[in-house]
Amino acid sequence: MSTRRRAIAITTGEPAGIGPEISIRAAWALRERVNCVLLGDAAFLALTAEAIDPAIRVSALSLQAVRNGGVPHFGPERLCVIDVPLAAHVVPGTLEPENGRAVLATLDAAIEGTQAGWFEAVVTAPLQKSTINDAGVPFSGHTEYFAERTGTPQVVMMLAGAPQGVPDVAQLRVALATTHLPLKDVPAALTIDGIGRTLDIIAHDLRTKFGIAAPRILVTGLNPHAGENGYLGREEIDVIHPALEAARARGIDARGPFPADTLFQPKYLADADCVLAMYHDQGLPVLKFATFGRGVNITLGLPLIRTSVDHGTALDLAARGLGHADCGSMEQAIATALAMAEASRPAR
């Protein structure tokens, strides 16, 4: 007997960017596999869908209707939209601060719906931080907002993707010990306890959200040649190595620290489920080069599943009109969220 398609919330992001287009295109392309519920201005999304392809059918619901009765199980012949109205007209490529609060409201609705059981995961299209801040709401990013709203003390940023032309590595996953910090601040931000908590989160989520029974984590050093026995820096000796020893004592298979310039090779990656890099530009350039715009941003540590694209709002492409944006990363983000939901919970 067939099972119902799992429902996943898709927040459509900054309306003046490519988020609405790639959300609609990806949801429609994957409609046979998953019930993608779009969150955004229903009238605007309906017009966008019709301009993309007149065959795309959209059915709108109010947020209150969903609160009263849940998300209906529409068939794959149409997309469901939960209406979160915008305050101002959308001009593609032109930011409008009056719409900032509506963009934020889509995140609130997605979190509410996941906590209430309407959705099994959330996928976020890119938004423009400046628009929300210009609307008078302090906002530093998706990741921080989801952590705050769910009461999560620490989250971990991980990007994943299938490397092109690397047959021995089915999936490359790179997590970060620190994220958006100036490079000069990274050494002080690395602590034994902090790296330990990061490893705990990675190992836990690889088990519970990816179905990997015994995760293998490779860890980079901070300095060139992983410090070269202290000659090029002592962070490996004083911080990273003790953190790994403590993690192994807790049963986590964490190996390293390895020199980052030689770690990202198939012969090493084939024996790893995740690489933990010490800072943003140490690990992510490798992944983004290897996955060629098909990467997925995953927030680990949350009490819900959240994935996202690996790119920004691309206002310049949006200003050129529909048809210029690539929805490949959004399709992968949805497929990854679906796989994580399936690994986390049996089909209903």
C-alpha positions, -999 to +999 in steps of 0.1 A: +000+000+000+014+034-009+022+060+018+013+096+018+040+120+006+059+136+035+051+173+039+080+197+039+078+235+044+096+257+018+101+293+029+104+312-003+129+338+009+135+373-003+107+381-028+128+403-049+155+376-053+155+342-070+140+324-040+103+324-052+113+311-086+137+283-075+112+273-047+084+268-072+105+251-099+120+227-074+088+219-056+071+212-089+099+191-102+098+169-070+060+169-065+057+132-071+081+124-042+073+150-016+045+174-006+063+207-007+043+234+011+054+269+000+053+297+026+050+332+011+026+357-005+000+334-022-010+359-049+026+368-058+036+331-059+006+322-080+016+349-106+052+337-105+041+301-110+019+309-140+047+329-156+071+300-151+047+274-165+009+277-169+006+240-160+017+247-124-014+248-102-013+266-068-038+262-040-037+288-012-045+285+024-045+310+053-022+303+082-053+303+105-070+276+084-039+254+088-038+261+125-074+249+127-072+219+104-036+211+095-021+209+061-044+191+036-030+163+016-032+177-020-022+153-047+009+160-069-011+179-095-009+211-075+013+230-050+000+241-016+008+277-005+004+290+030-003+327+025+020+351+043+011+384+027+037+410+017+033+446+026+045+461-006+047+454-043+076+433-055+100+446-081+125+418-090+160+428-081+149+458-059+149+454-021+119+467-002+123+470+036+085+470+040+085+433+031+112+424+057+087+414+084+067+392+060+099+373+051+106+368+088+070+356+093+075+328+068+103+314+091+080+317+122+053+298+104+077+271+093+090+267+128+055+267+142+043+241+117+072+218+122+068+219+160+030+213+155+036+183+133+023+199+100+058+195+084+086+170+088+113+194+078+120+230+067+139+241+036+148+277+033+153+298+002+178+326+005+168+359+022+184+393+024+196+401+060+197+438+053+160+439+043+149+425+077+173+448+096+161+477+076+125+468+086+136+474+122+142+438+133+177+428+144+186+397+124+219+380+118+209+350+097+187+319+093+209+297+115+209+320+145+172+327+142+163+290+141+185+284+171+170+313+191+134+304+182+138+267+192+158+274+223+189+256+210+221+266+228+245+256+201+241+246+164+266+235+138+267+246+102+273+217+077+274+218+040+270+186+019+269+175-017+279+148-041+313+157-056+314+158-094+337+131-109+348+115-076+333+080-077+347+069-044+330+097-024+292+094-026+286+124-003+310+151+010+300+166+043+319+195+058+310+210+092+325+240+108+339+246+143+335+283+138+314+301+112+313+338+103+342+352+122+371+374+111+401+351+106+420+369+134+393+359+159+393+322+150+421+309+173+406+324+204+372+310+195+385+274+195+383+257+228+384+221+240+349+222+253+336+240+222+351+215+197+338+187+220+303+200+219+305+204+181+317+168+177+288+156+200+263+174+178+277+161+145+279+125+158+244+127+172+227+141+141+246+118+117+231+089+137+196+102+142+190+123+111+211+105+085+209+069+097+247+065+100+251+040+129+288+047+136+298+081+121+335+086+112+346+122+116+379+136+102+391+168+118+414+194+103+441+213+121+440+250+123+476+258+112+495+249+080+507+212+082+485+209+113+510+230+133+540+208+124+544+196+160+541+231+174+565+248+151+537+265+131+513+270+161+502+251+192+464+250+187+466+214+175+485+204+206+468+225+232+432+225+220+422+202+191+441+170+201+427+171+237+392+177+223+395+146+200+409+125+228+380+134+251+355+128+222+369+093+216+366+085+253+328+093+248+326+068+220+329+092+190+351+081+161+369+114+156+403+113+140+430+140+135+440+167+135+450+164+098+466+191+076+437+207+057+456+210+024+460+172+020+429+159+038+404+166+010+414+136-012+392+107-022+415+082-005+408+099+029+372+111+022+360+076+012+366+066+048+348+095+064+311+105+070+320+141+077+350+165+079+351+191+107+370+222+095+382+248+120+369+279+100+346+289+072+371+294+043+391+263+053+365+238+044+337+254+023+357+265-008+366+228-013+330+216-010+316+244-031+341+237-059+335+199-057+297+202-057+294+228-085+263+246-072+245+215-060+255+218-024+232+219+006+234+239+038+223+219+068+219+231+104+228+205+129+218+205+165+182+218+161+152+198+173+140+199+137+154+193+102+165+224+084+183+225+051+189+254+027+206+263-006+243+271-008+239+305-025+224+339-020+194+359-033+211+367-067+192+400-071+210+406-104+196+374-119+161+382-105+162+416-121+168+400-155+135+381-152+125+345-149+145+317-164+180+327-154+182+310-120+194+275-114+172+255-090+196+226-086+207+235-051+171+239-040+162+205-055+191+190-036+181+208-004+146+194-006+158+159-015+182+160+015+155+172+039+133+143+026+161+118+031+168+131+066+131+129+075+129+093+062+161+084+082+146+101+114+111+087+113+093+058+096+067+066+070+033+074+084 
